[in-house]
């Protein structure tokens, strides 16, 4: 059991230090962050107010 756990940790550590994996994780995090902001009602209202302010004539 301990051997399998240590092997999994070493594998995860190897993946976490790879720049390619970190780039993929960054893109996934950015995508999920934008989706979460759109879902949360409070932040959605802030975005809608900002867009309305930008589109109204001065």
Buried (B, 14 or more C-beta within 10 A) or exposed (E): EEEEEEEEEEEEEEEEEEEEEEEEEEEEEEEEEEEEEEEEEEEEEEEEEEEEEEEEEE
